[in-house]
């Protein structure tokens, strides 16, 4: 199943992108520019060497500039903490209504395209590498976030998740079947009603470690880089353990390599984060008036329900080990 971003057309005029690229690479008569995907950013490959990211015009210009400014600042700081390749912004413009950042491409391909065909031994090695990356990320103690973004507590977290569930009930339930509502209610209520789910130490998290943002060597499955850092925040460490779809071998290896304490409910919370992913698309689709995005979320619920028993088996086996 492709992610919504992969099939979402750009929302920025092609002429704006081409003019920007031409001004940067003036020594090239007609730089080769290829659209890649559209999520928070409209993402392009330039000359098969660079990635350029223009913030979606769903956001007002001031917000667009803040998104780029914040991520560039984070990437510059994180580069000194991590030994896994991450984007290194080389071209940045915050003065235009179409702010962007550009960086040299990190070699590799999204894990999403290759993990199903890889042998268990490669899953084991990649799991160790991801465990090291996540452990290093969660070790960051330096204040790298703005004060407002750094004011997270488990109590705030519980209120935030409760408000999401209220929105889901108000806005999404009318379009859902009885079975979908029952599954959704169980997902949220079993999480919100258990006090143990809020007894953890917040850490700096990547927050978007889905397999599309993990770059690997297609032949060996070795980790070559991590991308998309706009969701970095002080948060629940479980959000970076959502590898239930990728299977027990990879997730077990990741957990064994993770250098910090695994609290007793972390596996349950990781499953919760994966389970509520469809509602991000539904609610954002409603907020921005994007019917295709909303529909993708509902289709994702169907996919999750179909595979949920498998996900729970992976969670149990991986975290019990």
ZADO-1210 file (C-alpha; in nm, 4 decimals, padded with zeros to 6 digits):
<atoms>
<atom x="00.0000" y="00.0000" z="00.0000" code="UNK" pos="1"/>
<atom x="00.1518" y="00.3314" z="-00.1062" code="UNK" pos="2"/>
<atom x="00.1558" y="00.6222" z="00.1332" code="UNK" pos="3"/>
<atom x="-00.0670" y="00.9183" z="00.0525" code="UNK" pos="4"/>
<atom x="00.2326" y="01.1465" z="00.0043" code="UNK" pos="5"/>
<atom x="00.3623" y="00.9314" z="-00.2825" code="UNK" pos="6"/>
<atom x="00.0517" y="00.9884" z="-00.4943" code="UNK" pos="7"/>
<atom x="-00.0271" y="01.3430" z="-00.3826" code="UNK" pos="8"/>
<atom x="00.0451" y="01.5955" z="-00.6622" code="UNK" pos="9"/>
<atom x="00.2461" y="01.9111" z="-00.5829" code="UNK" pos="10"/>
<atom x="00.0568" y="02.2196" z="-00.4691" code="UNK" pos="11"/>
<atom x="00.3235" y="02.4693" z="-00.5736" code="UNK" pos="12"/>
<atom x="00.3459" y="02.6131" z="-00.9248" code="UNK" pos="13"/>
<atom x="00.6047" y="02.4355" z="-01.1362" code="UNK" pos="14"/>
<atom x="00.7281" y="02.7732" z="-01.2627" code="UNK" pos="15"/>
<atom x="00.8194" y="02.8760" z="-00.9064" code="UNK" pos="16"/>
<atom x="01.0209" y="02.5593" z="-00.8516" code="UNK" pos="17"/>
<atom x="01.1981" y="02.5749" z="-01.1871" code="UNK" pos="18"/>
<atom x="01.2848" y="02.9446" z="-01.1480" code="UNK" pos="19"/>
<atom x="01.4294" y="02.8798" z="-00.8030" code="UNK" pos="20"/>
<atom x="01.6364" y="02.5836" z="-00.9192" code="UNK" pos="21"/>
<atom x="01.7589" y="02.7713" z="-01.2283" code="UNK" pos="22"/>
<atom x="01.8727" y="03.0652" z="-01.0149" code="UNK" pos="23"/>
<atom x="02.0763" y="02.8317" z="-00.7913" code="UNK" pos="24"/>
<atom x="02.2245" y="02.6215" z="-01.0710" code="UNK" pos="25"/>
<atom x="02.2763" y="02.9044" z="-01.3193" code="UNK" pos="26"/>
<atom x="02.5718" y="02.7240" z="-01.4759" code="UNK" pos="27"/>
<atom x="02.3323" y="02.4524" z="-01.6027" code="UNK" pos="28"/>
<atom x="02.1109" y="02.5587" z="-01.8926" code="UNK" pos="29"/>
<atom x="01.8137" y="02.3382" z="-01.8037" code="UNK" pos="30"/>
<atom x="01.8614" y="02.1636" z="-01.4692" code="UNK" pos="31"/>
<atom x="01.6850" y="01.8287" z="-01.4493" code="UNK" pos="32"/>
<atom x="01.4053" y="01.8506" z="-01.1915" code="UNK" pos="33"/>
<atom x="01.1816" y="01.5590" z="-01.0937" code="UNK" pos="34"/>
<atom x="00.8904" y="01.5700" z="-00.8501" code="UNK" pos="35"/>
<atom x="00.9189" y="01.3047" z="-00.5775" code="UNK" pos="36"/>
<atom x="00.6325" y="01.3388" z="-00.3276" code="UNK" pos="37"/>
<atom x="00.4170" y="01.5899" z="-00.1418" code="UNK" pos="38"/>
<atom x="00.3551" y="01.5853" z="00.2323" code="UNK" pos="39"/>
<atom x="00.4518" y="01.8723" z="00.4630" code="UNK" pos="40"/>
<atom x="00.6883" y="01.9629" z="00.1786" code="UNK" pos="41"/>
<atom x="00.6763" y="01.9412" z="-00.1989" code="UNK" pos="42"/>
<atom x="00.9911" y="01.7368" z="-00.2591" code="UNK" pos="43"/>
<atom x="01.2006" y="01.7363" z="-00.5787" code="UNK" pos="44"/>
<atom x="01.5164" y="01.5646" z="-00.7006" code="UNK" pos="45"/>
<atom x="01.7521" y="01.7976" z="-00.8887" code="UNK" pos="46"/>
<atom x="02.0195" y="01.6666" z="-01.1260" code="UNK" pos="47"/>
<atom x="01.9970" y="01.3293" z="-00.9475" code="UNK" pos="48"/>
<atom x="02.2194" y="01.4812" z="-00.6791" code="UNK" pos="49"/>
<atom x="02.0133" y="01.7147" z="-00.4620" code="UNK" pos="50"/>
<atom x="01.6841" y="01.7108" z="-00.2735" code="UNK" pos="51"/>
<atom x="01.4837" y="02.0351" z="-00.2627" code="UNK" pos="52"/>
<atom x="01.1902" y="02.0746" z="-00.0245" code="UNK" pos="53"/>
<atom x="00.9325" y="02.3536" z="-00.0654" code="UNK" pos="54"/>
<atom x="00.6771" y="02.3794" z="00.2162" code="UNK" pos="55"/>
<atom x="00.3208" y="02.2974" z="00.1165" code="UNK" pos="56"/>
<atom x="00.1065" y="02.6008" z="00.0362" code="UNK" pos="57"/>
<atom x="-00.1652" y="02.4579" z="00.2613" code="UNK" pos="58"/>
<atom x="00.0145" y="02.6652" z="00.5231" code="UNK" pos="59"/>
<atom x="00.0250" y="03.0481" z="00.5194" code="UNK" pos="60"/>
<atom x="00.3606" y="03.2047" z="00.4205" code="UNK" pos="61"/>
<atom x="00.4635" y="03.2913" z="00.7777" code="UNK" pos="62"/>
<atom x="00.4040" y="02.9326" z="00.8902" code="UNK" pos="63"/>
<atom x="00.5948" y="02.7993" z="00.5865" code="UNK" pos="64"/>
<atom x="00.9005" y="03.0038" z="00.6789" code="UNK" pos="65"/>
<atom x="00.8820" y="02.8852" z="01.0387" code="UNK" pos="66"/>
<atom x="00.8666" y="02.5195" z="00.9325" code="UNK" pos="67"/>
<atom x="01.1827" y="02.5533" z="00.7224" code="UNK" pos="68"/>
<atom x="01.3641" y="02.7660" z="00.9807" code="UNK" pos="69"/>
<atom x="01.2906" y="02.5189" z="01.2579" code="UNK" pos="70"/>
<atom x="01.3966" y="02.2084" z="01.0648" code="UNK" pos="71"/>
<atom x="01.7151" y="02.3668" z="00.9308" code="UNK" pos="72"/>
<atom x="01.8131" y="02.4733" z="01.2814" code="UNK" pos="73"/>
<atom x="01.7478" y="02.1232" z="01.4148" code="UNK" pos="74"/>
<atom x="01.9450" y="01.9539" z="01.1374" code="UNK" pos="75"/>
<atom x="02.2431" y="02.1778" z="01.1990" code="UNK" pos="76"/>
<atom x="02.2434" y="02.0887" z="01.5693" code="UNK" pos="77"/>
<atom x="02.1662" y="01.7183" z="01.5245" code="UNK" pos="78"/>
<atom x="02.4540" y="01.6732" z="01.2835" code="UNK" pos="79"/>
<atom x="02.6968" y="01.6989" z="01.5745" code="UNK" pos="80"/>
<atom x="02.5130" y="01.4360" z="01.7785" code="UNK" pos="81"/>
<atom x="02.4460" y="01.1607" z="01.5244" code="UNK" pos="82"/>
<atom x="02.6789" y="00.9289" z="01.3343" code="UNK" pos="83"/>
<atom x="02.4028" y="00.8178" z="01.0940" code="UNK" pos="84"/>
<atom x="02.3833" y="01.0373" z="00.7798" code="UNK" pos="85"/>
<atom x="02.1056" y="01.2973" z="00.7891" code="UNK" pos="86"/>
<atom x="02.0308" y="01.5905" z="00.5555" code="UNK" pos="87"/>
<atom x="02.2820" y="01.8760" z="00.5650" code="UNK" pos="88"/>
<atom x="02.1064" y="02.1913" z="00.4375" code="UNK" pos="89"/>
<atom x="02.3148" y="02.3636" z="00.1708" code="UNK" pos="90"/>
<atom x="02.0557" y="02.5897" z="00.0075" code="UNK" pos="91"/>
<atom x="01.8037" y="02.7742" z="00.2263" code="UNK" pos="92"/>
<atom x="01.5724" y="03.0681" z="00.1597" code="UNK" pos="93"/>
<atom x="01.3411" y="03.2002" z="00.4324" code="UNK" pos="94"/>
<atom x="01.2674" y="03.5384" z="00.2743" code="UNK" pos="95"/>
<atom x="01.0303" y="03.4246" z="00.0005" code="UNK" pos="96"/>
<atom x="00.6653" y="03.3199" z="00.0233" code="UNK" pos="97"/>
<atom x="00.7881" y="02.9824" z="-00.1073" code="UNK" pos="98"/>
<atom x="01.0643" y="02.9009" z="00.1445" code="UNK" pos="99"/>
<atom x="01.2771" y="02.5957" z="00.0789" code="UNK" pos="100"/>
<atom x="01.5765" y="02.3949" z="00.1836" code="UNK" pos="101"/>
<atom x="01.8051" y="02.1914" z="-00.0390" code="UNK" pos="102"/>
<atom x="02.0680" y="01.9323" z="00.0425" code="UNK" pos="103"/>
<atom x="02.2845" y="01.6751" z="-00.1296" code="UNK" pos="104"/>
<atom x="02.1040" y="01.3435" z="-00.1644" code="UNK" pos="105"/>
<atom x="02.1819" y="01.0727" z="00.0882" code="UNK" pos="106"/>
<atom x="02.2507" y="00.7438" z="-00.0957" code="UNK" pos="107"/>
<atom x="01.9947" y="00.4684" z="-00.0502" code="UNK" pos="108"/>
<atom x="01.6302" y="00.3809" z="-00.1047" code="UNK" pos="109"/>
<atom x="01.3303" y="00.3825" z="00.1333" code="UNK" pos="110"/>
<atom x="01.3107" y="00.0743" z="00.3547" code="UNK" pos="111"/>
<atom x="00.9438" y="00.0437" z="00.2552" code="UNK" pos="112"/>
<atom x="01.0466" y="-00.0794" z="-00.0895" code="UNK" pos="113"/>
<atom x="01.2858" y="-00.3514" z="00.0237" code="UNK" pos="114"/>
<atom x="01.2217" y="-00.5015" z="00.3666" code="UNK" pos="115"/>
<atom x="00.9674" y="-00.7601" z="00.2452" code="UNK" pos="116"/>
<atom x="01.2206" y="-00.9232" z="00.0116" code="UNK" pos="117"/>
<atom x="01.5179" y="-00.9129" z="00.2481" code="UNK" pos="118"/>
<atom x="01.6357" y="-01.2258" z="00.4358" code="UNK" pos="119"/>
<atom x="01.6158" y="-01.2407" z="00.8186" code="UNK" pos="120"/>
<atom x="01.9902" y="-01.1866" z="00.8585" code="UNK" pos="121"/>
<atom x="01.9597" y="-00.8460" z="00.6923" code="UNK" pos="122"/>
<atom x="01.6630" y="-00.7562" z="00.9158" code="UNK" pos="123"/>
<atom x="01.8777" y="-00.8409" z="01.2180" code="UNK" pos="124"/>
<atom x="02.1614" y="-00.6151" z="01.1080" code="UNK" pos="125"/>
<atom x="01.9291" y="-00.3270" z="01.0198" code="UNK" pos="126"/>
<atom x="01.7503" y="-00.3659" z="01.3541" code="UNK" pos="127"/>
<atom x="02.0820" y="-00.3234" z="01.5366" code="UNK" pos="128"/>
<atom x="02.1621" y="-00.0138" z="01.3325" code="UNK" pos="129"/>
<atom x="01.8198" y="00.1388" z="01.3993" code="UNK" pos="130"/>
<atom x="01.8479" y="00.0560" z="01.7687" code="UNK" pos="131"/>
<atom x="02.1796" y="00.2413" z="01.7778" code="UNK" pos="132"/>
<atom x="02.0353" y="00.5413" z="01.5909" code="UNK" pos="133"/>
<atom x="01.7261" y="00.5666" z="01.8108" code="UNK" pos="134"/>
<atom x="01.9304" y="00.5158" z="02.1255" code="UNK" pos="135"/>
<atom x="02.1695" y="00.7926" z="02.0258" code="UNK" pos="136"/>
<atom x="01.8775" y="01.0202" z="01.9409" code="UNK" pos="137"/>
<atom x="01.7108" y="00.9540" z="02.2759" code="UNK" pos="138"/>
<atom x="02.0404" y="01.0290" z="02.4521" code="UNK" pos="139"/>
<atom x="02.0386" y="01.3940" z="02.3457" code="UNK" pos="140"/>
<atom x="02.0110" y="01.6086" z="02.6565" code="UNK" pos="141"/>
<atom x="02.1080" y="01.9423" z="02.5066" code="UNK" pos="142"/>
<atom x="01.8181" y="02.1858" z="02.4723" code="UNK" pos="143"/>
<atom x="01.7662" y="02.1820" z="02.0966" code="UNK" pos="144"/>
<atom x="01.4005" y="02.2857" z="02.0869" code="UNK" pos="145"/>
<atom x="01.2190" y="02.6130" z="02.1367" code="UNK" pos="146"/>
<atom x="01.0849" y="02.6634" z="02.4896" code="UNK" pos="147"/>
<atom x="00.7234" y="02.6067" z="02.3841" code="UNK" pos="148"/>
<atom x="00.8097" y="02.2815" z="02.2062" code="UNK" pos="149"/>
<atom x="01.0151" y="02.1720" z="02.5061" code="UNK" pos="150"/>
<atom x="00.7331" y="02.1942" z="02.7646" code="UNK" pos="151"/>
<atom x="00.6008" y="01.8395" z="02.7270" code="UNK" pos="152"/>
<atom x="00.4818" y="01.6293" z="03.0215" code="UNK" pos="153"/>
<atom x="00.2962" y="01.2964" z="03.0331" code="UNK" pos="154"/>
<atom x="-00.0066" y="01.4849" z="03.1668" code="UNK" pos="155"/>
<atom x="-00.0054" y="01.7170" z="02.8654" code="UNK" pos="156"/>
<atom x="00.0366" y="01.4099" z="02.6473" code="UNK" pos="157"/>
<atom x="-00.2713" y="01.2400" z="02.7931" code="UNK" pos="158"/>
<atom x="-00.4838" y="01.5492" z="02.7380" code="UNK" pos="159"/>
<atom x="-00.3542" y="01.5799" z="02.3801" code="UNK" pos="160"/>
<atom x="-00.4460" y="01.2197" z="02.2972" code="UNK" pos="161"/>
<atom x="-00.7883" y="01.2560" z="02.4590" code="UNK" pos="162"/>
<atom x="-00.8597" y="01.5616" z="02.2435" code="UNK" pos="163"/>
<atom x="-00.7582" y="01.3677" z="01.9315" code="UNK" pos="164"/>
<atom x="-01.0032" y="01.0910" z="02.0241" code="UNK" pos="165"/>
<atom x="-01.2799" y="01.3484" z="02.0773" code="UNK" pos="166"/>
<atom x="-01.2177" y="01.4875" z="01.7291" code="UNK" pos="167"/>
<atom x="-01.2184" y="01.1377" z="01.5821" code="UNK" pos="168"/>
<atom x="-01.5556" y="01.0651" z="01.7416" code="UNK" pos="169"/>
<atom x="-01.7047" y="01.3962" z="01.6312" code="UNK" pos="170"/>
<atom x="-01.5665" y="01.4086" z="01.2776" code="UNK" pos="171"/>
<atom x="-01.4707" y="01.0571" z="01.1655" code="UNK" pos="172"/>
<atom x="-01.7245" y="00.8298" z="01.3332" code="UNK" pos="173"/>
<atom x="-02.0142" y="00.9385" z="01.1070" code="UNK" pos="174"/>
<atom x="-01.8246" y="00.7895" z="00.8077" code="UNK" pos="175"/>
<atom x="-01.7160" y="00.4695" z="00.9824" code="UNK" pos="176"/>
<atom x="-01.8764" y="00.1264" z="01.0079" code="UNK" pos="177"/>
<atom x="-01.9751" y="-00.0230" z="01.3436" code="UNK" pos="178"/>
<atom x="-01.6744" y="-00.2564" z="01.3285" code="UNK" pos="179"/>
<atom x="-01.4387" y="00.0342" z="01.2574" code="UNK" pos="180"/>
<atom x="-01.5810" y="00.2379" z="01.5459" code="UNK" pos="181"/>
<atom x="-01.5492" y="-00.0591" z="01.7828" code="UNK" pos="182"/>
<atom x="-01.1851" y="-00.1124" z="01.6801" code="UNK" pos="183"/>
<atom x="-01.1102" y="00.2594" z="01.7134" code="UNK" pos="184"/>
<atom x="-01.2802" y="00.2877" z="02.0526" code="UNK" pos="185"/>
<atom x="-01.0805" y="-00.0062" z="02.1844" code="UNK" pos="186"/>
<atom x="-00.7555" y="00.1445" z="02.0512" code="UNK" pos="187"/>
<atom x="-00.8037" y="00.4824" z="02.2203" code="UNK" pos="188"/>
<atom x="-00.9826" y="00.3745" z="02.5384" code="UNK" pos="189"/>
<atom x="-00.7398" y="00.0950" z="02.6261" code="UNK" pos="190"/>
<atom x="-00.4617" y="00.3514" z="02.5933" code="UNK" pos="191"/>
<atom x="-00.6239" y="00.6459" z="02.7709" code="UNK" pos="192"/>
<atom x="-00.7719" y="00.4437" z="03.0588" code="UNK" pos="193"/>
<atom x="-00.4436" y="00.2870" z="03.1687" code="UNK" pos="194"/>
<atom x="-00.2418" y="00.5120" z="03.3994" code="UNK" pos="195"/>
<atom x="00.0720" y="00.3062" z="03.3324" code="UNK" pos="196"/>
<atom x="00.0787" y="00.4390" z="02.9750" code="UNK" pos="197"/>
<atom x="00.1743" y="00.7786" z="03.1159" code="UNK" pos="198"/>
<atom x="00.4555" y="00.6685" z="03.3459" code="UNK" pos="199"/>
<atom x="00.7588" y="00.7252" z="03.1266" code="UNK" pos="200"/>
<atom x="01.0482" y="00.9652" z="03.0881" code="UNK" pos="201"/>
<atom x="01.0090" y="01.1972" z="02.7854" code="UNK" pos="202"/>
<atom x="01.3041" y="01.2138" z="02.5445" code="UNK" pos="203"/>
<atom x="01.3935" y="01.3934" z="02.2233" code="UNK" pos="204"/>
<atom x="01.2264" y="01.1840" z="01.9509" code="UNK" pos="205"/>
<atom x="01.2404" y="01.1764" z="01.5709" code="UNK" pos="206"/>
<atom x="00.8639" y="01.1234" z="01.5646" code="UNK" pos="207"/>
<atom x="00.8283" y="01.0060" z="01.2043" code="UNK" pos="208"/>
<atom x="01.0352" y="00.6884" z="01.1710" code="UNK" pos="209"/>
<atom x="00.8087" y="00.5186" z="00.9217" code="UNK" pos="210"/>
<atom x="00.9811" y="00.3016" z="00.6642" code="UNK" pos="211"/>
<atom x="00.9588" y="00.5725" z="00.3965" code="UNK" pos="212"/>
<atom x="01.1956" y="00.7923" z="00.5988" code="UNK" pos="213"/>
<atom x="01.4583" y="00.5235" z="00.6572" code="UNK" pos="214"/>
<atom x="01.7125" y="00.4913" z="00.3751" code="UNK" pos="215"/>
<atom x="01.8899" y="00.1616" z="00.3165" code="UNK" pos="216"/>
<atom x="02.1229" y="-00.0051" z="00.0701" code="UNK" pos="217"/>
<atom x="01.8769" y="-00.2063" z="-00.1433" code="UNK" pos="218"/>
<atom x="02.1142" y="-00.5007" z="-00.1712" code="UNK" pos="219"/>
<atom x="02.2286" y="-00.5341" z="00.1905" code="UNK" pos="220"/>
<atom x="01.9533" y="-00.3464" z="00.3791" code="UNK" pos="221"/>
<atom x="02.2272" y="-00.1609" z="00.5681" code="UNK" pos="222"/>
<atom x="02.1148" y="00.1753" z="00.7031" code="UNK" pos="223"/>
<atom x="02.2419" y="00.4630" z="00.4868" code="UNK" pos="224"/>
<atom x="02.0492" y="00.7586" z="00.6297" code="UNK" pos="225"/>
<atom x="01.7424" y="00.9026" z="00.8022" code="UNK" pos="226"/>
<atom x="01.5340" y="01.1885" z="00.6599" code="UNK" pos="227"/>
<atom x="01.2337" y="01.4114" z="00.7451" code="UNK" pos="228"/>
<atom x="01.2959" y="01.5734" z="01.0828" code="UNK" pos="229"/>
<atom x="01.0039" y="01.8171" z="01.0967" code="UNK" pos="230"/>
<atom x="00.8346" y="01.6110" z="01.3726" code="UNK" pos="231"/>
<atom x="01.1280" y="01.6175" z="01.6182" code="UNK" pos="232"/>
<atom x="01.0058" y="01.7007" z="01.9675" code="UNK" pos="233"/>
<atom x="01.0298" y="01.6135" z="02.3351" code="UNK" pos="234"/>
<atom x="00.7878" y="01.3227" z="02.3522" code="UNK" pos="235"/>
<atom x="00.7123" y="00.9616" z="02.4360" code="UNK" pos="236"/>
<atom x="01.0047" y="00.7374" z="02.3282" code="UNK" pos="237"/>
<atom x="00.7529" y="00.4762" z="02.2079" code="UNK" pos="238"/>
<atom x="00.6772" y="00.6838" z="01.8986" code="UNK" pos="239"/>
<atom x="01.0144" y="00.5755" z="01.7564" code="UNK" pos="240"/>
<atom x="00.9385" y="00.2025" z="01.7980" code="UNK" pos="241"/>
<atom x="00.6534" y="00.1661" z="01.5470" code="UNK" pos="242"/>
<atom x="00.8171" y="-00.1192" z="01.3486" code="UNK" pos="243"/>
<atom x="00.5383" y="-00.3743" z="01.3938" code="UNK" pos="244"/>
<atom x="00.4700" y="-00.4031" z="01.0218" code="UNK" pos="245"/>
<atom x="00.8365" y="-00.4799" z="00.9524" code="UNK" pos="246"/>
<atom x="00.8254" y="-00.7944" z="01.1666" code="UNK" pos="247"/>
<atom x="00.9625" y="-00.9636" z="01.4770" code="UNK" pos="248"/>
<atom x="01.3204" y="-01.0171" z="01.3564" code="UNK" pos="249"/>
<atom x="01.3854" y="-00.6493" z="01.2842" code="UNK" pos="250"/>
<atom x="01.2020" y="-00.5150" z="01.5904" code="UNK" pos="251"/>
<atom x="01.3563" y="-00.7674" z="01.8321" code="UNK" pos="252"/>
<atom x="01.7023" y="-00.6817" z="01.7050" code="UNK" pos="253"/>
<atom x="01.6278" y="-00.3102" z="01.7405" code="UNK" pos="254"/>
<atom x="01.5109" y="-00.3530" z="02.0995" code="UNK" pos="255"/>
<atom x="01.8170" y="-00.5568" z="02.1961" code="UNK" pos="256"/>
<atom x="02.0467" y="-00.2893" z="02.0516" code="UNK" pos="257"/>
<atom x="01.8609" y="00.0002" z="02.2164" code="UNK" pos="258"/>
<atom x="02.0873" y="00.1148" z="02.5020" code="UNK" pos="259"/>
<atom x="01.8235" y="00.2631" z="02.7331" code="UNK" pos="260"/>
<atom x="01.5597" y="00.1142" z="02.9596" code="UNK" pos="261"/>
<atom x="01.2483" y="-00.0252" z="02.7885" code="UNK" pos="262"/>
<atom x="00.9611" y="00.0595" z="03.0224" code="UNK" pos="263"/>
<atom x="00.6901" y="-00.2091" z="03.0663" code="UNK" pos="264"/>
<atom x="00.4250" y="-00.0332" z="02.8544" code="UNK" pos="265"/>
<atom x="00.6460" y="00.0930" z="02.5730" code="UNK" pos="266"/>
<atom x="00.5401" y="-00.1872" z="02.3374" code="UNK" pos="267"/>
<atom x="00.1713" y="-00.1158" z="02.3969" code="UNK" pos="268"/>
<atom x="00.2256" y="00.2530" z="02.3309" code="UNK" pos="269"/>
<atom x="00.4197" y="00.1789" z="02.0110" code="UNK" pos="270"/>
<atom x="00.1202" y="-00.0248" z="01.8904" code="UNK" pos="271"/>
<atom x="-00.1090" y="00.2645" z="01.9805" code="UNK" pos="272"/>
<atom x="00.0978" y="00.5079" z="01.7744" code="UNK" pos="273"/>
<atom x="00.0866" y="00.2777" z="01.4742" code="UNK" pos="274"/>
<atom x="-00.2850" y="00.2190" z="01.5215" code="UNK" pos="275"/>
<atom x="-00.3827" y="00.5831" z="01.5289" code="UNK" pos="276"/>
<atom x="-00.1808" y="00.6745" z="01.2198" code="UNK" pos="277"/>
<atom x="-00.4907" y="00.6657" z="00.9903" code="UNK" pos="278"/>
<atom x="-00.6569" y="00.9382" z="01.1931" code="UNK" pos="279"/>
<atom x="-00.3716" y="01.1793" z="01.1223" code="UNK" pos="280"/>
<atom x="-00.4693" y="01.1620" z="00.7554" code="UNK" pos="281"/>
<atom x="-00.8433" y="01.1809" z="00.8221" code="UNK" pos="282"/>
<atom x="-00.8218" y="01.4831" z="01.0512" code="UNK" pos="283"/>
<atom x="-00.5629" y="01.6676" z="00.8399" code="UNK" pos="284"/>
<atom x="-00.7701" y="01.5924" z="00.5306" code="UNK" pos="285"/>
<atom x="-01.0719" y="01.7489" z="00.6978" code="UNK" pos="286"/>
<atom x="-00.8705" y="02.0465" z="00.8247" code="UNK" pos="287"/>
<atom x="-00.7322" y="02.1245" z="00.4779" code="UNK" pos="288"/>
<atom x="-01.0358" y="02.0162" z="00.2765" code="UNK" pos="289"/>
<atom x="-00.8444" y="01.7345" z="00.1037" code="UNK" pos="290"/>
<atom x="-01.0861" y="01.4523" z="00.0213" code="UNK" pos="291"/>
<atom x="-00.8123" y="01.2235" z="-00.1161" code="UNK" pos="292"/>
<atom x="-00.6137" y="01.2565" z="00.2059" code="UNK" pos="293"/>
<atom x="-00.9233" y="01.1845" z="00.4124" code="UNK" pos="294"/>
<atom x="-01.0062" y="00.8784" z="00.1997" code="UNK" pos="295"/>
<atom x="-00.6513" y="00.7483" z="00.2388" code="UNK" pos="296"/>
<atom x="-00.7006" y="00.7586" z="00.6159" code="UNK" pos="297"/>
<atom x="-01.0187" y="00.5523" z="00.5985" code="UNK" pos="298"/>
<atom x="-00.8482" y="00.3011" z="00.3672" code="UNK" pos="299"/>
<atom x="-00.5637" y="00.2834" z="00.6176" code="UNK" pos="300"/>
<atom x="-00.8091" y="00.1889" z="00.8942" code="UNK" pos="301"/>
<atom x="-00.9197" y="-00.1066" z="00.6823" code="UNK" pos="302"/>
<atom x="-00.5566" y="-00.2071" z="00.6285" code="UNK" pos="303"/>
<atom x="-00.4750" y="-00.1795" z="01.0001" code="UNK" pos="304"/>
<atom x="-00.7775" y="-00.3833" z="01.1065" code="UNK" pos="305"/>
<atom x="-00.6892" y="-00.6540" z="00.8547" code="UNK" pos="306"/>
<atom x="-00.3324" y="-00.6791" z="00.9868" code="UNK" pos="307"/>
<atom x="-00.3884" y="-00.5969" z="01.3536" code="UNK" pos="308"/>
<atom x="-00.3595" y="-00.9523" z="01.4863" code="UNK" pos="309"/>
<atom x="-00.0233" y="-00.9817" z="01.3098" code="UNK" pos="310"/>
<atom x="00.0941" y="-00.6481" z="01.4528" code="UNK" pos="311"/>
<atom x="-00.0038" y="-00.7584" z="01.8040" code="UNK" pos="312"/>
<atom x="00.1816" y="-01.0875" z="01.7580" code="UNK" pos="313"/>
<atom x="00.4961" y="-00.8961" z="01.6533" code="UNK" pos="314"/>
<atom x="00.4590" y="-00.6632" z="01.9527" code="UNK" pos="315"/>
<atom x="00.4211" y="-00.9501" z="02.1982" code="UNK" pos="316"/>
<atom x="00.7076" y="-01.1569" z="02.0629" code="UNK" pos="317"/>
<atom x="00.9484" y="-00.8655" z="02.0196" code="UNK" pos="318"/>
<atom x="00.9010" y="-00.6936" z="02.3549" code="UNK" pos="319"/>
<atom x="00.8688" y="-01.0160" z="02.5559" code="UNK" pos="320"/>
<atom x="01.2082" y="-01.1278" z="02.4254" code="UNK" pos="321"/>
</atoms>
